[in-house]
Amino acid sequence: MTEEGQLNIIITGKSGVGKSSFLNYVANKEVFETGIGQPVTQTYFEKFEFVSDKSVKYILYDTKGIEPDTTSEFRQEIFNKINECDKSSNIFDWIHTVYYCFAAPSKRIEDFEIKFIKQLQEKVSVLILLTKVDMVSQNDIEAIKNQIKKDIGHDVQVISVCSVDIVTRRGKSEKVGKEEVLRASFLGLWNKLAKKRSQIITNRITTYIDWDVIQSNLPIDYEDVMIENFEDLRHKYNKLNIVQYLQEISIDDIWDQYMYDYMLNELKKNIDALDLKLIWQANKDIYIKIFDFFSRLNGFKPDVIYWQESIDKLQAIKKYDIYSKILEINKLKQEIKEAKIKVDDCLFFKDKENTELNYINNQYHRNIKAIATEIQQLITNFIYSYNNELKLYGEYCLRNDQLNKQINRHEKKIDAIGELNKNEYYFYAMFCELKNLGKSDAETLSVLSKVLEISNSDAEKIIEFAKNK
């Protein structure tokens, strides 16, 4: 287990795109054999440890080249590696980032590569390294970057890289991109934490169904009826958590009643057991570890910016009044029982009684699915807010030291609010970097203004000032 902190990175891409050359560039020595368009690394993972001049450790895994006919096997090997490392409770053991190398002279990324990158993004941050940029024009580079962002998403980061110093017909090429890539890799640590930590927290609420426990606790009155369908139901719903089960299940009445009762009680128990103070203390402990690690990367330890939004979103789950909802469900169950008696007691013309029974029964099902839908929405709100929070933490760390150097070199006075303080200037600089402001970026700025304690009116004035400049 790693205690001191490190970044773990997988480097991949098609054969001949310059993966090994980039690793040699990072190491500043010939560690990996290089070739021209031919596979060089023959094993799935060739490990390399690199310590930067700032004493930050990087564990890099070179891989075999990916091709259309090997994508499925290759993807499984990489996912197995990621899953194996992610089992650790230590954030510095996880795979944080994947470098996907794409050779600029190829001009267009292939469909199988786009699909593969999107699958990777579900588990880790992906940095696309545009290699061999010395072999194409600057206009070509911009066109390729725009095309990649169009195909994969505007949030993906594409960094130009030249890994060798050589003289060509275009002139002398110089190595470029190493420092930008290594710095950007730090964001992968935050993004991975956002994915994993939000999953850990919300899994305490939803939990996966323990079918063995259910089977061992079947009520005696139900056992004969239920047992014959049990294995079919286990197989059908085996991969669902409690909330998903409540949203999707459609089964016979006797299973309906038992399973709904079981799942609702489990959900209530999980919500009641949420210890927000303990969860957030664990969060703070993790953040401090990362800030300590970052201080080695960038030479300063940033202040812990901390805000309330994701805490509020989690508290909304804790405050969800599932107890009253269950009471209403139980009331409907009793009404269903009484309505069935009326149907059974009626010898002729049961239409009215059956209509009433169906109405109550449908209401019963709707109420249960509404609980699941409401809980899921609260969880989604928390995950979105939490991911935004950690994204801002990472960007704050990487940009704050640069801003300290820039503040004295820029005009900082806005007539409407006077001289910008550090927080206001940081907000201004962030806005300037977010070109073609999209919905997610606008929401990021909205959260950021709250974090930096900038009023809405001042934020609007800063944005207007930035637009005019």
C-alpha positions as CSV (number, residue, x, y, z in Angstrom):
1,M,0.0,0.0,0.0
2,T,1.2,3.5,-0.9
3,E,1.4,6.0,1.9
4,E,3.5,8.9,0.7
5,G,1.3,9.7,-2.4
6,Q,1.7,9.1,-6.1
7,L,-0.1,9.3,-9.4
8,N,-0.9,6.1,-11.2
9,I,-1.3,6.4,-14.9
10,I,-1.9,4.0,-17.8
11,I,-0.7,5.1,-21.3
12,T,-2.4,3.6,-24.3
13,G,-3.3,4.2,-27.9
14,K,-2.7,2.5,-31.3
15,S,0.7,1.0,-32.2
16,G,3.2,3.5,-33.5
17,V,1.6,6.7,-32.1
18,G,4.5,7.5,-29.8
19,K,3.6,6.0,-26.4
20,S,7.1,4.7,-25.6
21,S,8.7,7.9,-27.0
22,F,6.6,10.0,-24.6
23,L,7.6,7.8,-21.7
24,N,11.3,8.3,-22.6
25,Y,10.7,12.0,-22.8
26,V,9.1,12.0,-19.3
27,A,12.0,9.9,-17.9
28,N,14.6,12.0,-19.8
29,K,16.4,8.8,-20.8
30,E,15.9,5.8,-23.1
31,V,13.9,3.5,-20.9
32,F,11.4,2.1,-23.4
33,E,12.2,0.7,-26.8
34,T,10.7,2.7,-29.7
35,G,9.6,1.6,-33.2
36,I,8.1,3.1,-36.3
37,G,4.5,2.1,-36.7
38,Q,5.1,-1.4,-35.2
39,P,4.1,-2.8,-31.8
40,V,7.0,-2.4,-29.3
41,T,5.5,-3.3,-25.9
42,Q,4.5,-6.9,-26.1
43,T,2.9,-7.3,-22.6
44,Y,-0.3,-5.7,-21.5
45,F,1.4,-3.6,-18.9
46,E,5.0,-2.5,-18.6
47,K,5.5,-0.6,-15.3
48,F,7.7,2.4,-15.0
49,E,8.3,4.6,-11.9
50,F,9.3,8.2,-12.5
51,V,10.1,10.8,-9.8
52,S,9.9,14.4,-11.0
53,D,12.3,17.1,-10.1
54,K,9.7,18.2,-7.5
55,S,9.8,14.8,-5.8
56,V,6.4,13.7,-7.0
57,K,6.2,10.0,-7.9
58,Y,4.4,8.9,-11.1
59,I,3.7,5.2,-11.7
60,L,3.3,4.8,-15.5
61,Y,2.0,1.7,-17.3
62,D,2.9,1.4,-20.9
63,T,0.6,-1.0,-22.9
64,K,0.4,-2.9,-26.1
65,G,-1.1,-1.0,-29.0
66,I,-4.9,-1.1,-29.4
67,E,-6.4,-2.1,-32.7
68,P,-10.0,-2.7,-34.0
69,D,-9.7,-6.5,-33.8
70,T,-8.2,-6.5,-30.3
71,T,-10.3,-3.8,-28.7
72,S,-12.6,-6.1,-26.6
73,E,-9.7,-8.1,-25.1
74,F,-7.6,-5.0,-24.6
75,R,-10.5,-3.1,-22.9
76,Q,-11.1,-6.0,-20.5
77,E,-7.4,-6.2,-19.5
78,I,-7.3,-2.4,-18.8
79,F,-10.6,-2.5,-16.9
80,N,-9.3,-5.5,-14.8
81,K,-6.2,-3.5,-14.0
82,I,-8.2,-0.5,-13.0
83,N,-10.6,-2.6,-10.9
84,E,-7.7,-4.4,-9.2
85,C,-6.0,-1.1,-8.1
86,D,-9.3,0.5,-7.2
87,K,-10.1,-2.2,-4.5
88,S,-7.6,-0.5,-2.2
89,S,-8.9,1.9,0.5
90,N,-5.9,4.2,-0.2
91,I,-6.6,6.8,-2.9
92,F,-2.9,6.8,-3.9
93,D,-3.2,3.1,-5.0
94,W,-6.0,3.8,-7.5
95,I,-5.5,4.3,-11.3
96,H,-6.1,8.0,-11.6
97,T,-5.6,8.9,-15.3
98,V,-5.3,7.3,-18.7
99,Y,-3.1,9.0,-21.3
100,Y,-4.6,8.2,-24.7
101,C,-2.0,8.9,-27.4
102,F,-3.2,9.9,-30.8
103,A,-0.7,10.8,-33.6
104,A,-1.4,14.2,-35.1
105,P,-0.5,13.1,-38.7
106,S,-3.4,10.6,-38.6
107,K,-5.7,13.6,-38.7
108,R,-8.9,11.8,-37.6
109,I,-9.6,9.6,-34.6
110,E,-11.3,6.3,-35.5
111,D,-14.8,5.3,-34.3
112,F,-13.5,2.3,-32.3
113,E,-11.1,4.7,-30.5
114,I,-13.9,7.1,-29.7
115,K,-16.0,4.3,-28.2
116,F,-13.0,3.0,-26.2
117,I,-12.2,6.4,-24.7
118,K,-15.8,7.0,-23.7
119,Q,-15.8,3.7,-21.9
120,L,-12.6,4.6,-20.1
121,Q,-14.1,7.9,-19.0
122,E,-16.7,6.0,-16.9
123,K,-13.8,4.8,-14.7
124,V,-11.0,7.4,-14.9
125,S,-10.0,10.7,-16.3
126,V,-8.7,10.5,-19.9
127,L,-6.0,12.9,-21.2
128,I,-5.6,12.8,-24.9
129,L,-2.0,13.4,-25.9
130,L,-1.7,14.7,-29.5
131,T,1.7,13.3,-30.4
132,K,4.1,14.1,-33.2
133,V,2.7,17.6,-33.5
134,D,6.0,18.7,-35.1
135,M,4.9,16.8,-38.3
136,V,1.7,18.9,-38.9
137,S,0.8,22.6,-39.1
138,Q,-0.7,24.6,-36.3
139,N,-3.9,24.9,-38.2
140,D,-4.0,21.1,-38.5
141,I,-3.5,20.8,-34.8
142,E,-6.4,23.1,-33.9
143,A,-8.6,21.3,-36.4
144,I,-7.7,17.9,-34.9
145,K,-8.4,19.2,-31.4
146,N,-11.7,20.6,-32.4
147,Q,-12.7,17.3,-34.0
148,I,-11.7,15.3,-31.0
149,K,-13.7,17.5,-28.7
150,K,-16.7,17.3,-31.1
151,D,-16.5,13.5,-31.2
152,I,-15.7,12.8,-27.5
153,G,-17.0,15.9,-25.6
154,H,-15.8,19.4,-25.0
155,D,-14.7,18.5,-21.4
156,V,-11.9,16.2,-22.6
157,Q,-8.5,17.8,-22.4
158,V,-6.2,17.5,-25.5
159,I,-2.5,18.4,-25.0
160,S,0.0,18.8,-27.8
161,V,3.1,16.7,-27.3
162,C,6.4,16.4,-29.2
163,S,8.6,13.8,-27.5
164,V,11.9,14.1,-29.6
165,D,14.3,16.8,-30.7
166,I,14.9,16.2,-34.4
167,V,15.6,18.2,-37.5
168,T,13.1,17.8,-40.4
169,R,12.2,19.5,-43.6
170,R,9.8,21.7,-41.5
171,G,12.7,22.8,-39.3
172,K,14.0,21.8,-35.9
173,S,11.4,20.3,-33.6
174,E,11.7,20.7,-29.8
175,K,10.3,18.6,-27.0
176,V,7.1,20.1,-25.7
177,G,4.1,19.1,-23.5
178,K,5.7,17.1,-20.6
179,E,5.1,19.7,-17.9
180,E,1.5,20.4,-19.0
181,V,0.7,16.7,-19.1
182,L,2.1,16.0,-15.7
183,R,0.3,19.0,-14.1
184,A,-3.0,18.1,-15.8
185,S,-2.6,14.5,-14.4
186,F,-3.2,15.9,-10.9
187,L,-6.8,16.7,-11.9
188,G,-7.3,12.9,-12.5
189,L,-6.7,12.4,-8.8
190,W,-9.6,14.7,-7.9
191,N,-11.9,13.4,-10.6
192,K,-11.2,9.8,-9.6
193,L,-12.0,10.7,-6.0
194,A,-15.2,12.3,-7.1
195,K,-16.3,9.1,-8.9
196,K,-15.2,6.7,-6.2
197,R,-16.1,8.7,-3.0
198,S,-19.6,9.6,-4.2
199,Q,-20.2,6.0,-5.1
200,I,-19.0,4.8,-1.7
201,I,-21.3,7.3,0.1
202,T,-24.4,6.6,-1.9
203,N,-23.9,2.9,-1.9
204,R,-24.5,3.1,1.9
205,I,-28.0,4.2,1.0
206,T,-28.9,2.0,-2.0
207,T,-26.9,-1.2,-1.2
208,Y,-27.1,-4.2,-3.4
209,I,-29.6,-6.9,-2.6
210,D,-28.4,-9.8,-0.5
211,W,-30.5,-12.6,-2.0
212,D,-29.1,-15.2,0.4
213,V,-30.3,-13.2,3.4
214,I,-33.8,-12.9,1.8
215,Q,-33.9,-16.6,1.1
216,S,-32.9,-17.6,4.6
217,N,-35.6,-15.3,6.1
218,L,-38.6,-16.1,3.9
219,P,-41.8,-16.1,6.1
220,I,-43.1,-19.6,6.7
221,D,-46.6,-18.6,5.4
222,Y,-45.1,-17.5,2.1
223,E,-42.3,-20.1,1.7
224,D,-44.1,-22.7,-0.4
225,V,-45.5,-20.2,-2.8
226,M,-42.4,-18.1,-3.1
227,I,-39.6,-20.7,-3.2
228,E,-40.5,-22.0,-6.7
229,N,-40.0,-18.6,-8.3
230,F,-37.1,-17.5,-6.1
231,E,-34.2,-18.5,-8.4
232,D,-35.8,-16.9,-11.4
233,L,-36.2,-13.7,-9.5
234,R,-32.7,-13.8,-8.1
235,H,-31.3,-14.2,-11.7
236,K,-33.5,-11.5,-13.1
237,Y,-32.8,-8.8,-10.4
238,N,-29.4,-9.9,-9.2
239,K,-27.5,-6.8,-10.3
240,L,-30.0,-4.3,-9.0
241,N,-29.6,-2.2,-5.9
242,I,-32.6,-1.5,-3.6
243,V,-33.7,1.7,-5.3
244,Q,-33.4,0.2,-8.8
245,Y,-35.4,-2.8,-7.6
246,L,-38.2,-0.6,-6.3
247,Q,-38.3,1.3,-9.6
248,E,-38.3,-1.8,-11.9
249,I,-39.9,-4.7,-10.1
250,S,-43.2,-6.1,-11.5
251,I,-44.1,-9.4,-9.8
252,D,-47.0,-11.4,-8.3
253,D,-48.9,-10.1,-5.4
254,I,-47.4,-12.3,-2.7
255,W,-43.9,-11.5,-3.8
256,D,-44.9,-7.9,-4.3
257,Q,-46.0,-7.4,-0.7
258,Y,-43.0,-9.2,0.9
259,M,-40.3,-7.7,-1.3
260,Y,-41.6,-4.2,-1.2
261,D,-41.8,-4.4,2.6
262,Y,-38.3,-5.8,2.8
263,M,-36.8,-3.2,0.4
264,L,-38.5,-0.2,1.9
265,N,-37.4,-1.2,5.4
266,E,-33.8,-1.7,4.2
267,L,-33.9,1.7,2.6
268,K,-35.2,3.3,5.8
269,K,-32.6,1.6,7.8
270,N,-29.8,2.8,5.5
271,I,-31.0,6.4,5.5
272,D,-31.3,6.4,9.3
273,A,-27.8,5.0,9.6
274,L,-26.2,7.8,7.6
275,D,-23.7,9.6,9.8
276,L,-23.1,12.9,8.0
277,K,-20.6,14.2,10.5
278,L,-18.5,11.0,10.1
279,I,-18.8,11.1,6.3
280,W,-17.6,14.7,6.1
281,Q,-14.8,14.2,8.5
282,A,-13.6,11.4,6.3
283,N,-13.8,13.7,3.3
284,K,-11.8,16.4,5.0
285,D,-9.1,13.9,6.0
286,I,-8.8,12.8,2.3
287,Y,-8.7,16.4,1.1
288,I,-5.9,17.3,3.5
289,K,-3.9,14.3,2.2
290,I,-4.3,15.5,-1.4
291,F,-3.4,19.1,-0.4
292,D,-0.2,17.8,1.3
293,F,0.6,15.8,-1.8
294,F,-0.1,18.8,-4.1
295,S,2.3,21.0,-2.0
296,R,5.1,18.8,-3.3
297,L,3.9,19.1,-6.9
298,N,3.6,22.8,-6.9
299,G,5.6,24.1,-4.0
300,F,2.8,25.5,-2.0
301,K,-0.1,24.2,0.1
302,P,-3.4,25.7,-0.9
303,D,-6.0,26.8,1.5
304,V,-8.9,24.3,1.9
305,I,-11.8,26.0,0.2
306,Y,-15.0,24.5,1.6
307,W,-18.6,25.0,0.8
308,Q,-22.0,23.8,1.9
309,E,-23.8,22.8,-1.3
310,S,-22.9,19.1,-1.4
311,I,-23.4,18.8,2.3
312,D,-26.9,20.3,1.9
313,K,-27.6,17.8,-0.9
314,L,-26.6,14.9,1.4
315,Q,-28.6,16.3,4.2
316,A,-31.6,16.4,1.9
317,I,-31.4,12.6,1.7
318,K,-31.0,12.2,5.4
319,K,-34.1,14.4,6.0
320,Y,-36.2,12.5,3.5
321,D,-39.3,11.5,5.4
322,I,-39.4,7.9,4.4
323,Y,-41.1,6.9,7.7
324,S,-44.3,8.8,6.7
325,K,-44.1,7.4,3.2
326,I,-44.0,3.9,4.6
327,L,-47.0,4.6,6.9
328,E,-48.9,5.7,3.8
329,I,-47.9,2.5,2.0
330,N,-49.0,0.4,4.9
331,K,-52.3,2.2,5.0
332,L,-52.8,1.4,1.3
333,K,-51.9,-2.3,2.0
334,Q,-54.7,-2.4,4.6
335,E,-57.1,-0.8,2.1
336,I,-56.1,-3.4,-0.5
337,K,-56.8,-6.2,2.0
338,E,-60.3,-4.7,2.8
339,A,-61.0,-4.2,-0.9
340,K,-60.2,-7.8,-1.7
341,I,-62.6,-9.0,1.0
342,K,-65.3,-6.9,-0.6
343,V,-64.6,-8.5,-3.9
344,D,-64.6,-12.0,-2.4
345,D,-67.9,-11.3,-0.5
346,C,-69.7,-10.1,-3.6
347,L,-71.2,-13.0,-5.5
348,F,-72.5,-11.0,-8.5
349,F,-71.7,-7.7,-10.3
350,K,-68.2,-7.2,-9.0
351,D,-67.3,-4.4,-11.4
352,K,-67.4,-1.6,-8.8
353,E,-65.5,-3.6,-6.2
354,N,-62.8,-4.6,-8.7
355,T,-62.5,-1.1,-10.0
356,E,-61.9,0.1,-6.4
357,L,-59.4,-2.7,-5.8
358,N,-57.5,-1.9,-9.0
359,Y,-57.4,1.8,-8.1
360,I,-56.0,1.3,-4.6
361,N,-53.5,-1.3,-5.9
362,N,-52.2,1.0,-8.6
363,Q,-51.9,3.8,-6.1
364,Y,-49.9,1.4,-3.9
365,H,-47.5,0.7,-6.7
366,R,-47.2,4.3,-7.8
367,N,-46.4,5.4,-4.2
368,I,-43.6,2.9,-3.9
369,K,-42.1,3.8,-7.3
370,A,-42.4,7.5,-6.4
371,I,-40.3,6.9,-3.2
372,A,-37.6,5.2,-5.3
373,T,-37.7,8.0,-7.9
374,E,-37.4,10.7,-5.3
375,I,-34.5,9.0,-3.5
376,Q,-32.7,8.5,-6.8
377,Q,-33.1,12.1,-7.7
378,L,-31.7,13.2,-4.3
379,I,-28.8,10.9,-4.9
380,T,-28.2,12.3,-8.4
381,N,-28.3,15.9,-7.0
382,F,-25.7,15.0,-4.4
383,I,-23.4,13.3,-6.9
384,Y,-23.6,16.2,-9.4
385,S,-22.8,18.7,-6.7
386,Y,-20.0,16.6,-5.2
387,N,-18.4,16.1,-8.5
388,N,-18.6,19.8,-9.3
389,E,-17.0,20.5,-5.9
390,L,-14.0,18.3,-6.4
391,K,-13.5,19.5,-10.0
392,L,-13.3,23.0,-8.6
393,Y,-10.9,21.8,-5.8
394,G,-8.5,20.4,-8.5
395,E,-8.7,23.4,-10.7
396,Y,-8.3,25.8,-7.8
397,C,-5.1,24.0,-6.8
398,L,-3.6,24.1,-10.3
399,R,-4.5,27.6,-11.1
400,N,-4.1,29.4,-7.8
401,D,-0.3,29.5,-7.8
402,Q,-0.3,30.8,-11.4
403,L,-2.8,33.5,-10.5
404,N,-0.6,34.7,-7.7
405,K,2.1,35.4,-10.3
406,Q,-0.4,37.0,-12.7
407,I,-2.3,39.3,-10.3
408,N,0.3,42.0,-10.5
409,R,0.5,41.9,-14.3
410,H,-3.1,42.4,-15.1
411,E,-5.5,45.3,-14.9
412,K,-7.7,44.5,-11.8
413,K,-9.9,47.5,-11.4
414,I,-13.6,47.4,-12.2
415,D,-15.2,50.8,-11.8
416,A,-18.4,49.3,-10.4
417,I,-16.7,47.5,-7.6
418,G,-13.2,48.9,-7.4
419,E,-10.0,46.9,-7.1
420,L,-10.4,43.1,-7.4
421,N,-9.2,41.1,-4.4
422,K,-7.6,37.6,-4.8
423,N,-10.9,35.7,-4.9
424,E,-12.5,38.1,-7.3
425,Y,-9.5,38.0,-9.6
426,Y,-9.6,34.2,-9.5
427,F,-13.2,34.2,-10.5
428,Y,-12.4,36.7,-13.3
429,A,-9.5,34.4,-14.6
430,M,-11.7,31.3,-14.5
431,F,-14.3,33.0,-16.6
432,C,-11.7,34.1,-19.1
433,E,-10.6,30.5,-19.5
434,L,-14.1,29.2,-20.1
435,K,-14.7,30.1,-23.7
436,N,-18.1,29.4,-25.4
437,L,-19.7,29.2,-22.0
438,G,-21.8,26.1,-21.8
439,K,-24.5,25.1,-19.3
440,S,-22.1,23.0,-17.1
441,D,-19.5,25.8,-17.1
442,A,-22.1,28.4,-16.2
443,E,-23.2,26.2,-13.2
444,T,-19.5,25.8,-12.2
445,L,-19.1,29.6,-12.1
446,S,-22.3,29.9,-10.1
447,V,-20.9,27.4,-7.5
448,L,-17.5,29.1,-7.6
449,S,-19.0,32.5,-6.9
450,K,-20.6,31.1,-3.7
451,V,-17.4,29.4,-2.7
452,L,-15.4,32.6,-3.1
453,E,-18.1,34.6,-1.3
454,I,-18.7,36.9,-4.3
455,S,-22.2,38.3,-4.5
456,N,-24.3,37.7,-7.6
457,S,-24.2,41.4,-8.5
458,D,-20.4,41.5,-8.2
459,A,-20.1,38.3,-10.2
460,E,-22.2,39.7,-13.0
461,K,-20.1,42.9,-13.0
462,I,-16.9,40.9,-13.2
463,I,-18.3,38.8,-16.1
464,E,-19.4,41.9,-18.0
465,F,-16.0,43.4,-17.5
466,A,-14.3,40.2,-18.8
467,K,-16.6,40.1,-21.8
468,N,-15.8,43.7,-22.7
469,K,-12.1,43.1,-22.5
